[in-house]
Amino acid sequence: MNLKDIQNLIKFVAKSGASEVKLEMEDVKITIRTGTEGKKQVVTQAELPSMGVAPVAAQTPAVAPVAEAPAETHDSNYITIKSPIIGTFYRKPSPDKPVFKSVGDQIKEGDVLCIIEAMKLFNEIESEVSGTIVKVLVEDSTPVEFDQPLFIIDPS
């Protein structure tokens, strides 16, 4: 198993949301754990015939930036706002308040569209484009994955 394979495995585990993954092969033992401080910890032990066991440790960030990356959908007129993190999607700031934005609402750059809760932290997701909300793709109080589409925006 080479370094590229290990890096791909780390990326896969980070996207899956698993708390721990262990992989044991003839000459390699890998454990990937999600740390409580928002980091993935990777511990690799390679057993080489002449050198015994050589531990290798690496830290990679598990928290994505809290700014969405708008991406164009199949319809070139619309822009899809995607989730920048894994968490729980909320359309309202609290249960007794109205939703931030609804279908048909005009938005401008910097408007708060929703909140995503991740590990008891409430992250406001702001629009990076101006336009009209065409569709809300996620129900309130449901889990979302990294890079999952949340809103479709008509920028015209």
Secondary structure as UniProt FT lines:
FT   HELIX           3..16
FT   STRAND          20..24
FT   STRAND          28..34
FT   TURN            36..37
FT   STRAND          39..48
FT   TURN            49..51
FT   STRAND          52..61
FT   STRAND          71..72
FT   TURN            76..77
FT   STRAND          79..82
FT   STRAND          87..90
FT   TURN            95..96
FT   TURN            103..104
FT   STRAND          106..107
FT   TURN            109..110
FT   STRAND          112..118
FT   TURN            119..120
FT   STRAND          121..126
FT   STRAND          131..136
FT   TURN            140..141
FT   STRAND          142..144
FT   TURN            146..147
FT   STRAND          149..154
//
